[in-house]
Amino acid sequence: MAETRELRLKRLRMRAWHRGIKEMDIILGGWADAHLEGADDATLDGFEALLAEADQDLYQWVSGQQAAPAHLAGMIARVAADFAALRGA
């Protein structure tokens, strides 16, 4: 049985808000709350791929301390833009 969109959004939101590192909970959970509802399937796939990565790596990429891998660069850029706005940068 295929997962419904509603269940997928709930699962992604839960994974975004329960990362283990509070900073990533705020960054990814906040992004999920703001963008997942209206996201297309490609965006959901990209966000899900991002959630599979380690928090330490994600923070480095989102904060611009390291370059993101090419396959995640677009999604990281979207999350990073919200993170920069959150920081007031």
PyMOL Python script that loads the backbone (N, CA, C, O; Angstrom):
from pymol import cmd

cmd.read_pdbstr("""\
ATOM      1  N   MET A   1       0.842  -1.176   0.000  1.00  0.00           N
ATOM      2  CA  MET A   1       0.000   0.000   0.000  1.00  0.00           C
ATOM      3  C   MET A   1       0.892   1.246   0.000  1.00  0.00           C
ATOM      4  O   MET A   1       1.828   1.355   0.791  1.00  0.00           O
ATOM      5  N   ALA A   2       0.591   2.150  -0.874  1.00  0.00           N
ATOM      6  CA  ALA A   2       1.376   3.375  -0.987  1.00  0.00           C
ATOM      7  C   ALA A   2       1.038   4.343   0.143  1.00  0.00           C
ATOM      8  O   ALA A   2      -0.099   4.413   0.609  1.00  0.00           O
ATOM      9  N   GLU A   3       2.030   5.068   0.558  1.00  0.00           N
ATOM     10  CA  GLU A   3       1.852   6.071   1.614  1.00  0.00           C
ATOM     11  C   GLU A   3       1.064   7.263   1.057  1.00  0.00           C
ATOM     12  O   GLU A   3       1.368   7.744  -0.035  1.00  0.00           O
ATOM     13  N   THR A   4       0.078   7.732   1.777  1.00  0.00           N
ATOM     14  CA  THR A   4      -0.683   8.896   1.329  1.00  0.00           C
ATOM     15  C   THR A   4       0.168  10.157   1.502  1.00  0.00           C
ATOM     16  O   THR A   4       1.133  10.166   2.266  1.00  0.00           O
ATOM     17  N   ARG A   5      -0.192  11.190   0.802  1.00  0.00           N
ATOM     18  CA  ARG A   5       0.517  12.461   0.928  1.00  0.00           C
ATOM     19  C   ARG A   5       0.432  12.977   2.370  1.00  0.00           C
ATOM     20  O   ARG A   5       1.421  13.458   2.922  1.00  0.00           O
ATOM     21  N   GLU A   6      -0.744  12.873   2.964  1.00  0.00           N
ATOM     22  CA  GLU A   6      -0.929  13.345   4.338  1.00  0.00           C
ATOM     23  C   GLU A   6       0.020  12.631   5.307  1.00  0.00           C
ATOM     24  O   GLU A   6       0.648  13.272   6.150  1.00  0.00           O
ATOM     25  N   LEU A   7       0.120  11.311   5.184  1.00  0.00           N
ATOM     26  CA  LEU A   7       1.033  10.561   6.047  1.00  0.00           C
ATOM     27  C   LEU A   7       2.492  10.929   5.776  1.00  0.00           C
ATOM     28  O   LEU A   7       3.294  11.040   6.704  1.00  0.00           O
ATOM     29  N   ARG A   8       2.825  11.113   4.516  1.00  0.00           N
ATOM     30  CA  ARG A   8       4.198  11.496   4.174  1.00  0.00           C
ATOM     31  C   ARG A   8       4.557  12.847   4.794  1.00  0.00           C
ATOM     32  O   ARG A   8       5.642  13.001   5.354  1.00  0.00           O
ATOM     33  N   LEU A   9       3.668  13.809   4.700  1.00  0.00           N
ATOM     34  CA  LEU A   9       3.931  15.121   5.288  1.00  0.00           C
ATOM     35  C   LEU A   9       4.101  15.025   6.793  1.00  0.00           C
ATOM     36  O   LEU A   9       4.995  15.657   7.356  1.00  0.00           O
ATOM     37  N   LYS A  10       3.260  14.246   7.449  1.00  0.00           N
ATOM     38  CA  LYS A  10       3.385  14.061   8.898  1.00  0.00           C
ATOM     39  C   LYS A  10       4.718  13.414   9.251  1.00  0.00           C
ATOM     40  O   LYS A  10       5.379  13.826  10.205  1.00  0.00           O
ATOM     41  N   ARG A  11       5.112  12.404   8.488  1.00  0.00           N
ATOM     42  CA  ARG A  11       6.370  11.709   8.746  1.00  0.00           C
ATOM     43  C   ARG A  11       7.563  12.646   8.549  1.00  0.00           C
ATOM     44  O   ARG A  11       8.477  12.676   9.372  1.00  0.00           O
ATOM     45  N   LEU A  12       7.547  13.398   7.470  1.00  0.00           N
ATOM     46  CA  LEU A  12       8.651  14.331   7.203  1.00  0.00           C
ATOM     47  C   LEU A  12       8.722  15.417   8.275  1.00  0.00           C
ATOM     48  O   LEU A  12       9.808  15.767   8.736  1.00  0.00           O
ATOM     49  N   ARG A  13       7.580  15.943   8.665  1.00  0.00           N
ATOM     50  CA  ARG A  13       7.549  16.962   9.712  1.00  0.00           C
ATOM     51  C   ARG A  13       8.107  16.403  11.028  1.00  0.00           C
ATOM     52  O   ARG A  13       8.880  17.074  11.712  1.00  0.00           O
ATOM     53  N   MET A  14       7.721  15.200  11.368  1.00  0.00           N
ATOM     54  CA  MET A  14       8.204  14.562  12.593  1.00  0.00           C
ATOM     55  C   MET A  14       9.722  14.381  12.542  1.00  0.00           C
ATOM     56  O   MET A  14      10.420  14.671  13.513  1.00  0.00           O
ATOM     57  N   ARG A  15      10.216  13.909  11.425  1.00  0.00           N
ATOM     58  CA  ARG A  15      11.670  13.714  11.281  1.00  0.00           C
ATOM     59  C   ARG A  15      12.410  15.048  11.306  1.00  0.00           C
ATOM     60  O   ARG A  15      13.530  15.123  11.812  1.00  0.00           O
ATOM     61  N   ALA A  16      11.804  16.088  10.771  1.00  0.00           N
ATOM     62  CA  ALA A  16      12.444  17.409  10.750  1.00  0.00           C
ATOM     63  C   ALA A  16      12.528  18.010  12.147  1.00  0.00           C
ATOM     64  O   ALA A  16      13.512  18.671  12.479  1.00  0.00           O
ATOM     65  N   TRP A  17      11.508  17.787  12.966  1.00  0.00           N
ATOM     66  CA  TRP A  17      11.454  18.386  14.304  1.00  0.00           C
ATOM     67  C   TRP A  17      12.139  17.550  15.387  1.00  0.00           C
ATOM     68  O   TRP A  17      12.323  18.032  16.505  1.00  0.00           O
ATOM     69  N   HIS A  18      12.514  16.324  15.080  1.00  0.00           N
ATOM     70  CA  HIS A  18      13.115  15.440  16.088  1.00  0.00           C
ATOM     71  C   HIS A  18      14.448  14.894  15.588  1.00  0.00           C
ATOM     72  O   HIS A  18      14.598  13.694  15.359  1.00  0.00           O
ATOM     73  N   ARG A  19      15.403  15.792  15.425  1.00  0.00           N
ATOM     74  CA  ARG A  19      16.693  15.454  14.852  1.00  0.00           C
ATOM     75  C   ARG A  19      17.712  14.983  15.885  1.00  0.00           C
ATOM     76  O   ARG A  19      18.518  14.098  15.597  1.00  0.00           O
ATOM     77  N   GLY A  20      17.686  15.550  17.054  1.00  0.00           N
ATOM     78  CA  GLY A  20      18.697  15.231  18.048  1.00  0.00           C
ATOM     79  C   GLY A  20      19.575  16.428  18.377  1.00  0.00           C
ATOM     80  O   GLY A  20      20.122  16.517  19.476  1.00  0.00           O
ATOM     81  N   ILE A  21      19.709  17.335  17.440  1.00  0.00           N
ATOM     82  CA  ILE A  21      20.429  18.594  17.664  1.00  0.00           C
ATOM     83  C   ILE A  21      19.396  19.712  17.557  1.00  0.00           C
ATOM     84  O   ILE A  21      18.776  19.893  16.509  1.00  0.00           O
ATOM     85  N   LYS A  22      19.217  20.448  18.628  1.00  0.00           N
ATOM     86  CA  LYS A  22      18.155  21.458  18.698  1.00  0.00           C
ATOM     87  C   LYS A  22      18.221  22.462  17.553  1.00  0.00           C
ATOM     88  O   LYS A  22      17.189  22.855  17.009  1.00  0.00           O
ATOM     89  N   GLU A  23      19.425  22.877  17.187  1.00  0.00           N
ATOM     90  CA  GLU A  23      19.567  23.845  16.089  1.00  0.00           C
ATOM     91  C   GLU A  23      18.958  23.301  14.799  1.00  0.00           C
ATOM     92  O   GLU A  23      18.291  24.027  14.061  1.00  0.00           O
ATOM     93  N   MET A  24      19.198  22.004  14.534  1.00  0.00           N
ATOM     94  CA  MET A  24      18.650  21.421  13.311  1.00  0.00           C
ATOM     95  C   MET A  24      17.148  21.198  13.433  1.00  0.00           C
ATOM     96  O   MET A  24      16.432  21.268  12.434  1.00  0.00           O
ATOM     97  N   ASP A  25      16.658  20.928  14.647  1.00  0.00           N
ATOM     98  CA  ASP A  25      15.203  20.858  14.847  1.00  0.00           C
ATOM     99  C   ASP A  25      14.559  22.172  14.418  1.00  0.00           C
ATOM    100  O   ASP A  25      13.566  22.181  13.692  1.00  0.00           O
ATOM    101  N   ILE A  26      15.133  23.271  14.874  1.00  0.00           N
ATOM    102  CA  ILE A  26      14.579  24.592  14.574  1.00  0.00           C
ATOM    103  C   ILE A  26      14.689  24.914  13.088  1.00  0.00           C
ATOM    104  O   ILE A  26      13.731  25.385  12.475  1.00  0.00           O
ATOM    105  N   ILE A  27      15.853  24.659  12.517  1.00  0.00           N
ATOM    106  CA  ILE A  27      16.072  24.982  11.095  1.00  0.00           C
ATOM    107  C   ILE A  27      15.185  24.120  10.199  1.00  0.00           C
ATOM    108  O   ILE A  27      14.432  24.643   9.378  1.00  0.00           O
ATOM    109  N   LEU A  28      15.276  22.797  10.358  1.00  0.00           N
ATOM    110  CA  LEU A  28      14.529  21.901   9.469  1.00  0.00           C
ATOM    111  C   LEU A  28      13.043  21.846   9.806  1.00  0.00           C
ATOM    112  O   LEU A  28      12.202  21.793   8.909  1.00  0.00           O
ATOM    113  N   GLY A  29      12.721  21.860  11.097  1.00  0.00           N
ATOM    114  CA  GLY A  29      11.318  21.850  11.483  1.00  0.00           C
ATOM    115  C   GLY A  29      10.608  23.117  11.050  1.00  0.00           C
ATOM    116  O   GLY A  29       9.476  23.075  10.567  1.00  0.00           O
ATOM    117  N   GLY A  30      11.277  24.236  11.225  1.00  0.00           N
ATOM    118  CA  GLY A  30      10.701  25.504  10.784  1.00  0.00           C
ATOM    119  C   GLY A  30      10.482  25.539   9.281  1.00  0.00           C
ATOM    120  O   GLY A  30       9.456  26.023   8.803  1.00  0.00           O
ATOM    121  N   TRP A  31      11.462  25.019   8.535  1.00  0.00           N
ATOM    122  CA  TRP A  31      11.331  24.977   7.079  1.00  0.00           C
ATOM    123  C   TRP A  31      10.165  24.059   6.700  1.00  0.00           C
ATOM    124  O   TRP A  31       9.359  24.390   5.830  1.00  0.00           O
ATOM    125  N   ALA A  32      10.090  22.914   7.358  1.00  0.00           N
ATOM    126  CA  ALA A  32       9.003  21.964   7.062  1.00  0.00           C
ATOM    127  C   ALA A  32       7.640  22.601   7.309  1.00  0.00           C
ATOM    128  O   ALA A  32       6.740  22.483   6.477  1.00  0.00           O
ATOM    129  N   ASP A  33       7.484  23.275   8.446  1.00  0.00           N
ATOM    130  CA  ASP A  33       6.205  23.915   8.764  1.00  0.00           C
ATOM    131  C   ASP A  33       5.834  24.970   7.734  1.00  0.00           C
ATOM    132  O   ASP A  33       4.664  25.120   7.381  1.00  0.00           O
ATOM    133  N   ALA A  34       6.821  25.691   7.260  1.00  0.00           N
ATOM    134  CA  ALA A  34       6.559  26.785   6.323  1.00  0.00           C
ATOM    135  C   ALA A  34       6.339  26.325   4.880  1.00  0.00           C
ATOM    136  O   ALA A  34       5.651  27.004   4.119  1.00  0.00           O
ATOM    137  N   HIS A  35       6.913  25.181   4.493  1.00  0.00           N
ATOM    138  CA  HIS A  35       6.948  24.855   3.064  1.00  0.00           C
ATOM    139  C   HIS A  35       6.389  23.501   2.642  1.00  0.00           C
ATOM    140  O   HIS A  35       6.035  23.338   1.474  1.00  0.00           O
ATOM    141  N   LEU A  36       6.296  22.541   3.525  1.00  0.00           N
ATOM    142  CA  LEU A  36       5.914  21.198   3.081  1.00  0.00           C
ATOM    143  C   LEU A  36       4.501  21.105   2.535  1.00  0.00           C
ATOM    144  O   LEU A  36       4.262  20.396   1.557  1.00  0.00           O
ATOM    145  N   GLU A  37       3.579  21.797   3.141  1.00  0.00           N
ATOM    146  CA  GLU A  37       2.173  21.685   2.724  1.00  0.00           C
ATOM    147  C   GLU A  37       1.995  21.982   1.235  1.00  0.00           C
ATOM    148  O   GLU A  37       1.251  21.282   0.548  1.00  0.00           O
ATOM    149  N   GLY A  38       2.662  22.998   0.742  1.00  0.00           N
ATOM    150  CA  GLY A  38       2.511  23.372  -0.662  1.00  0.00           C
ATOM    151  C   GLY A  38       3.573  22.800  -1.581  1.00  0.00           C
ATOM    152  O   GLY A  38       3.619  23.144  -2.762  1.00  0.00           O
ATOM    153  N   ALA A  39       4.429  21.930  -1.056  1.00  0.00           N
ATOM    154  CA  ALA A  39       5.546  21.399  -1.838  1.00  0.00           C
ATOM    155  C   ALA A  39       5.087  20.354  -2.846  1.00  0.00           C
ATOM    156  O   ALA A  39       4.153  19.592  -2.598  1.00  0.00           O
ATOM    157  N   ASP A  40       5.769  20.338  -3.992  1.00  0.00           N
ATOM    158  CA  ASP A  40       5.507  19.296  -4.982  1.00  0.00           C
ATOM    159  C   ASP A  40       6.297  18.035  -4.610  1.00  0.00           C
ATOM    160  O   ASP A  40       7.092  18.046  -3.669  1.00  0.00           O
ATOM    161  N   ASP A  41       6.074  16.969  -5.346  1.00  0.00           N
ATOM    162  CA  ASP A  41       6.725  15.691  -5.026  1.00  0.00           C
ATOM    163  C   ASP A  41       8.246  15.772  -5.124  1.00  0.00           C
ATOM    164  O   ASP A  41       8.947  15.153  -4.323  1.00  0.00           O
ATOM    165  N   ALA A  42       8.761  16.518  -6.084  1.00  0.00           N
ATOM    166  CA  ALA A  42      10.219  16.645  -6.217  1.00  0.00           C
ATOM    167  C   ALA A  42      10.826  17.328  -4.990  1.00  0.00           C
ATOM    168  O   ALA A  42      11.899  16.942  -4.527  1.00  0.00           O
ATOM    169  N   THR A  43      10.136  18.342  -4.468  1.00  0.00           N
ATOM    170  CA  THR A  43      10.615  19.022  -3.265  1.00  0.00           C
ATOM    171  C   THR A  43      10.556  18.085  -2.065  1.00  0.00           C
ATOM    172  O   THR A  43      11.482  18.056  -1.254  1.00  0.00           O
ATOM    173  N   LEU A  44       9.485  17.328  -1.948  1.00  0.00           N
ATOM    174  CA  LEU A  44       9.378  16.360  -0.857  1.00  0.00           C
ATOM    175  C   LEU A  44      10.489  15.322  -0.946  1.00  0.00           C
ATOM    176  O   LEU A  44      11.073  14.943   0.070  1.00  0.00           O
ATOM    177  N   ASP A  45      10.782  14.862  -2.158  1.00  0.00           N
ATOM    178  CA  ASP A  45      11.872  13.896  -2.343  1.00  0.00           C
ATOM    179  C   ASP A  45      13.213  14.504  -1.925  1.00  0.00           C
ATOM    180  O   ASP A  45      14.016  13.853  -1.257  1.00  0.00           O
ATOM    181  N   GLY A  46      13.445  15.752  -2.322  1.00  0.00           N
ATOM    182  CA  GLY A  46      14.693  16.434  -1.961  1.00  0.00           C
ATOM    183  C   GLY A  46      14.818  16.641  -0.469  1.00  0.00           C
ATOM    184  O   GLY A  46      15.894  16.456   0.099  1.00  0.00           O
ATOM    185  N   PHE A  47      13.724  17.023   0.174  1.00  0.00           N
ATOM    186  CA  PHE A  47      13.750  17.242   1.621  1.00  0.00           C
ATOM    187  C   PHE A  47      13.961  15.918   2.345  1.00  0.00           C
ATOM    188  O   PHE A  47      14.680  15.862   3.343  1.00  0.00           O
ATOM    189  N   GLU A  48      13.344  14.863   1.850  1.00  0.00           N
ATOM    190  CA  GLU A  48      13.527  13.551   2.467  1.00  0.00           C
ATOM    191  C   GLU A  48      14.979  13.089   2.344  1.00  0.00           C
ATOM    192  O   GLU A  48      15.523  12.512   3.286  1.00  0.00           O
ATOM    193  N   ALA A  49      15.602  13.332   1.210  1.00  0.00           N
ATOM    194  CA  ALA A  49      17.015  12.987   1.031  1.00  0.00           C
ATOM    195  C   ALA A  49      17.880  13.776   2.006  1.00  0.00           C
ATOM    196  O   ALA A  49      18.827  13.241   2.581  1.00  0.00           O
ATOM    197  N   LEU A  50      17.555  15.027   2.183  1.00  0.00           N
ATOM    198  CA  LEU A  50      18.282  15.881   3.124  1.00  0.00           C
ATOM    199  C   LEU A  50      18.155  15.346   4.550  1.00  0.00           C
ATOM    200  O   LEU A  50      19.130  15.352   5.301  1.00  0.00           O
ATOM    201  N   LEU A  51      16.976  14.888   4.922  1.00  0.00           N
ATOM    202  CA  LEU A  51      16.750  14.375   6.275  1.00  0.00           C
ATOM    203  C   LEU A  51      17.537  13.102   6.560  1.00  0.00           C
ATOM    204  O   LEU A  51      17.731  12.741   7.721  1.00  0.00           O
ATOM    205  N   ALA A  52      17.991  12.423   5.519  1.00  0.00           N
ATOM    206  CA  ALA A  52      18.771  11.199   5.698  1.00  0.00           C
ATOM    207  C   ALA A  52      20.227  11.495   6.085  1.00  0.00           C
ATOM    208  O   ALA A  52      20.963  10.587   6.470  1.00  0.00           O
ATOM    209  N   GLU A  53      20.634  12.751   5.983  1.00  0.00           N
ATOM    210  CA  GLU A  53      22.016  13.135   6.278  1.00  0.00           C
ATOM    211  C   GLU A  53      22.216  13.409   7.769  1.00  0.00           C
ATOM    212  O   GLU A  53      21.256  13.670   8.495  1.00  0.00           O
ATOM    213  N   ALA A  54      23.459  13.347   8.213  1.00  0.00           N
ATOM    214  CA  ALA A  54      23.818  13.603   9.611  1.00  0.00           C
ATOM    215  C   ALA A  54      23.657  15.085   9.937  1.00  0.00           C
ATOM    216  O   ALA A  54      23.957  15.949   9.113  1.00  0.00           O
ATOM    217  N   ASP A  55      23.184  15.364  11.139  1.00  0.00           N
ATOM    218  CA  ASP A  55      22.966  16.745  11.575  1.00  0.00           C
ATOM    219  C   ASP A  55      24.227  17.602  11.492  1.00  0.00           C
ATOM    220  O   ASP A  55      24.165  18.762  11.084  1.00  0.00           O
ATOM    221  N   GLN A  56      25.354  17.041  11.872  1.00  0.00           N
ATOM    222  CA  GLN A  56      26.602  17.814  11.852  1.00  0.00           C
ATOM    223  C   GLN A  56      26.925  18.274  10.441  1.00  0.00           C
ATOM    224  O   GLN A  56      27.338  19.416  10.239  1.00  0.00           O
ATOM    225  N   ASP A  57      26.741  17.397   9.465  1.00  0.00           N
ATOM    226  CA  ASP A  57      26.976  17.768   8.070  1.00  0.00           C
ATOM    227  C   ASP A  57      25.950  18.796   7.604  1.00  0.00           C
ATOM    228  O   ASP A  57      26.303  19.787   6.966  1.00  0.00           O
ATOM    229  N   LEU A  58      24.683  18.557   7.925  1.00  0.00           N
ATOM    230  CA  LEU A  58      23.628  19.490   7.517  1.00  0.00           C
ATOM    231  C   LEU A  58      23.886  20.892   8.048  1.00  0.00           C
ATOM    232  O   LEU A  58      23.736  21.869   7.314  1.00  0.00           O
ATOM    233  N   TYR A  59      24.267  20.999   9.298  1.00  0.00           N
ATOM    234  CA  TYR A  59      24.516  22.319   9.866  1.00  0.00           C
ATOM    235  C   TYR A  59      25.662  23.021   9.139  1.00  0.00           C
ATOM    236  O   TYR A  59      25.584  24.217   8.862  1.00  0.00           O
ATOM    237  N   GLN A  60      26.711  22.285   8.834  1.00  0.00           N
ATOM    238  CA  GLN A  60      27.839  22.863   8.105  1.00  0.00           C
ATOM    239  C   GLN A  60      27.395  23.387   6.733  1.00  0.00           C
ATOM    240  O   GLN A  60      27.812  24.464   6.308  1.00  0.00           O
ATOM    241  N   TRP A  61      26.558  22.623   6.057  1.00  0.00           N
ATOM    242  CA  TRP A  61      26.090  23.011   4.724  1.00  0.00           C
ATOM    243  C   TRP A  61      25.116  24.185   4.784  1.00  0.00           C
ATOM    244  O   TRP A  61      25.247  25.142   4.021  1.00  0.00           O
ATOM    245  N   VAL A  62      24.151  24.114   5.680  1.00  0.00           N
ATOM    246  CA  VAL A  62      23.130  25.162   5.778  1.00  0.00           C
ATOM    247  C   VAL A  62      23.747  26.481   6.222  1.00  0.00           C
ATOM    248  O   VAL A  62      23.340  27.546   5.759  1.00  0.00           O
ATOM    249  N   SER A  63      24.715  26.416   7.107  1.00  0.00           N
ATOM    250  CA  SER A  63      25.345  27.633   7.613  1.00  0.00           C
ATOM    251  C   SER A  63      26.424  28.172   6.675  1.00  0.00           C
ATOM    252  O   SER A  63      26.974  29.245   6.923  1.00  0.00           O
ATOM    253  N   GLY A  64      26.729  27.448   5.610  1.00  0.00           N
ATOM    254  CA  GLY A  64      27.724  27.905   4.647  1.00  0.00           C
ATOM    255  C   GLY A  64      29.158  27.644   5.058  1.00  0.00           C
ATOM    256  O   GLY A  64      30.082  28.163   4.431  1.00  0.00           O
ATOM    257  N   GLN A  65      29.366  26.854   6.095  1.00  0.00           N
ATOM    258  CA  GLN A  65      30.716  26.539   6.554  1.00  0.00           C
ATOM    259  C   GLN A  65      31.398  25.540   5.635  1.00  0.00           C
ATOM    260  O   GLN A  65      32.626  25.505   5.565  1.00  0.00           O
ATOM    261  N   GLN A  66      30.629  24.736   4.937  1.00  0.00           N
ATOM    262  CA  GLN A  66      31.132  23.793   3.941  1.00  0.00           C
ATOM    263  C   GLN A  66      30.165  23.758   2.770  1.00  0.00           C
ATOM    264  O   GLN A  66      28.979  24.053   2.918  1.00  0.00           O
ATOM    265  N   ALA A  67      30.678  23.400   1.623  1.00  0.00           N
ATOM    266  CA  ALA A  67      29.830  23.265   0.437  1.00  0.00           C
ATOM    267  C   ALA A  67      29.023  21.975   0.531  1.00  0.00           C
ATOM    268  O   ALA A  67      29.532  20.936   0.952  1.00  0.00           O
ATOM    269  N   ALA A  68      27.777  22.058   0.137  1.00  0.00           N
ATOM    270  CA  ALA A  68      26.903  20.879   0.136  1.00  0.00           C
ATOM    271  C   ALA A  68      27.244  19.990  -1.056  1.00  0.00           C
ATOM    272  O   ALA A  68      27.709  20.484  -2.083  1.00  0.00           O
ATOM    273  N   PRO A  69      27.019  18.689  -0.929  1.00  0.00           N
ATOM    274  CA  PRO A  69      27.197  17.795  -2.080  1.00  0.00           C
ATOM    275  C   PRO A  69      26.245  18.205  -3.204  1.00  0.00           C
ATOM    276  O   PRO A  69      25.159  18.729  -2.955  1.00  0.00           O
ATOM    277  N   ALA A  70      26.660  17.964  -4.412  1.00  0.00           N
ATOM    278  CA  ALA A  70      25.897  18.407  -5.581  1.00  0.00           C
ATOM    279  C   ALA A  70      24.450  17.908  -5.561  1.00  0.00           C
ATOM    280  O   ALA A  70      23.540  18.656  -5.920  1.00  0.00           O
ATOM    281  N   HIS A  71      24.226  16.671  -5.153  1.00  0.00           N
ATOM    282  CA  HIS A  71      22.867  16.112  -5.205  1.00  0.00           C
ATOM    283  C   HIS A  71      21.936  16.737  -4.163  1.00  0.00           C
ATOM    284  O   HIS A  71      20.720  16.567  -4.248  1.00  0.00           O
ATOM    285  N   LEU A  72      22.486  17.456  -3.185  1.00  0.00           N
ATOM    286  CA  LEU A  72      21.664  18.126  -2.171  1.00  0.00           C
ATOM    287  C   LEU A  72      21.727  19.650  -2.262  1.00  0.00           C
ATOM    288  O   LEU A  72      21.018  20.346  -1.536  1.00  0.00           O
ATOM    289  N   ALA A  73      22.553  20.153  -3.132  1.00  0.00           N
ATOM    290  CA  ALA A  73      22.835  21.595  -3.168  1.00  0.00           C
ATOM    291  C   ALA A  73      21.581  22.453  -3.334  1.00  0.00           C
ATOM    292  O   ALA A  73      21.450  23.473  -2.658  1.00  0.00           O
ATOM    293  N   GLY A  74      20.668  22.071  -4.204  1.00  0.00           N
ATOM    294  CA  GLY A  74      19.458  22.869  -4.417  1.00  0.00           C
ATOM    295  C   GLY A  74      18.578  22.929  -3.179  1.00  0.00           C
ATOM    296  O   GLY A  74      18.101  23.999  -2.802  1.00  0.00           O
ATOM    297  N   MET A  75      18.367  21.799  -2.557  1.00  0.00           N
ATOM    298  CA  MET A  75      17.529  21.757  -1.353  1.00  0.00           C
ATOM    299  C   MET A  75      18.217  22.475  -0.201  1.00  0.00           C
ATOM    300  O   MET A  75      17.562  23.191   0.557  1.00  0.00           O
ATOM    301  N   ILE A  76      19.523  22.297  -0.057  1.00  0.00           N
ATOM    302  CA  ILE A  76      20.272  22.990   0.993  1.00  0.00           C
ATOM    303  C   ILE A  76      20.167  24.497   0.787  1.00  0.00           C
ATOM    304  O   ILE A  76      20.007  25.244   1.753  1.00  0.00           O
ATOM    305  N   ALA A  77      20.254  24.947  -0.453  1.00  0.00           N
ATOM    306  CA  ALA A  77      20.155  26.389  -0.738  1.00  0.00           C
ATOM    307  C   ALA A  77      18.797  26.931  -0.304  1.00  0.00           C
ATOM    308  O   ALA A  77      18.719  28.041   0.222  1.00  0.00           O
ATOM    309  N   ARG A  78      17.749  26.180  -0.511  1.00  0.00           N
ATOM    310  CA  ARG A  78      16.410  26.627  -0.107  1.00  0.00           C
ATOM    311  C   ARG A  78      16.306  26.727   1.414  1.00  0.00           C
ATOM    312  O   ARG A  78      15.790  27.711   1.944  1.00  0.00           O
ATOM    313  N   VAL A  79      16.795  25.715   2.102  1.00  0.00           N
ATOM    314  CA  VAL A  79      16.756  25.719   3.565  1.00  0.00           C
ATOM    315  C   VAL A  79      17.672  26.818   4.098  1.00  0.00           C
ATOM    316  O   VAL A  79      17.320  27.520   5.047  1.00  0.00           O
ATOM    317  N   ALA A  80      18.839  26.965   3.492  1.00  0.00           N
ATOM    318  CA  ALA A  80      19.803  27.975   3.935  1.00  0.00           C
ATOM    319  C   ALA A  80      19.243  29.391   3.797  1.00  0.00           C
ATOM    320  O   ALA A  80      19.527  30.250   4.632  1.00  0.00           O
ATOM    321  N   ALA A  81      18.457  29.639   2.763  1.00  0.00           N
ATOM    322  CA  ALA A  81      17.859  30.966   2.577  1.00  0.00           C
ATOM    323  C   ALA A  81      16.921  31.292   3.733  1.00  0.00           C
ATOM    324  O   ALA A  81      16.914  32.422   4.220  1.00  0.00           O
ATOM    325  N   ASP A  82      16.143  30.332   4.172  1.00  0.00           N
ATOM    326  CA  ASP A  82      15.269  30.551   5.333  1.00  0.00           C
ATOM    327  C   ASP A  82      16.081  30.713   6.610  1.00  0.00           C
ATOM    328  O   ASP A  82      15.737  31.531   7.463  1.00  0.00           O
ATOM    329  N   PHE A  83      17.155  29.940   6.747  1.00  0.00           N
ATOM    330  CA  PHE A  83      18.031  30.037   7.903  1.00  0.00           C
ATOM    331  C   PHE A  83      18.664  31.430   7.968  1.00  0.00           C
ATOM    332  O   PHE A  83      18.749  32.019   9.046  1.00  0.00           O
ATOM    333  N   ALA A  84      19.106  31.958   6.829  1.00  0.00           N
ATOM    334  CA  ALA A  84      19.701  33.291   6.789  1.00  0.00           C
ATOM    335  C   ALA A  84      18.674  34.341   7.189  1.00  0.00           C
ATOM    336  O   ALA A  84      19.000  35.285   7.909  1.00  0.00           O
ATOM    337  N   ALA A  85      17.449  34.186   6.735  1.00  0.00           N
ATOM    338  CA  ALA A  85      16.384  35.129   7.101  1.00  0.00           C
ATOM    339  C   ALA A  85      16.090  35.061   8.602  1.00  0.00           C
ATOM    340  O   ALA A  85      15.834  36.083   9.239  1.00  0.00           O
ATOM    341  N   LEU A  86      16.130  33.859   9.153  1.00  0.00           N
ATOM    342  CA  LEU A  86      15.896  33.643  10.571  1.00  0.00           C
ATOM    343  C   LEU A  86      16.973  34.353  11.408  1.00  0.00           C
ATOM    344  O   LEU A  86      16.684  34.947  12.447  1.00  0.00           O
ATOM    345  N   ARG A  87      18.208  34.274  10.928  1.00  0.00           N
ATOM    346  CA  ARG A  87      19.334  34.906  11.618  1.00  0.00           C
ATOM    347  C   ARG A  87      19.382  36.407  11.377  1.00  0.00           C
ATOM    348  O   ARG A  87      20.100  37.125  12.073  1.00  0.00           O
ATOM    349  N   GLY A  88      18.627  36.882  10.403  1.00  0.00           N
ATOM    350  CA  GLY A  88      18.647  38.289  10.074  1.00  0.00           C
ATOM    351  C   GLY A  88      19.822  38.682   9.191  1.00  0.00           C
ATOM    352  O   GLY A  88      20.194  39.852   9.116  1.00  0.00           O
ATOM    353  N   ALA A  89      20.402  37.684   8.523  1.00  0.00           N
ATOM    354  CA  ALA A  89      21.566  37.946   7.661  1.00  0.00           C
ATOM    355  C   ALA A  89      21.140  38.378   6.280  1.00  0.00           C
ATOM    356  O   ALA A  89      21.987  38.639   5.426  1.00  0.00           O
TER     357      ALA A  89
END
""", "prot")
cmd.dss("prot")
cmd.show_as("cartoon", "prot")
cmd.util.cbc("prot")
cmd.orient("prot")
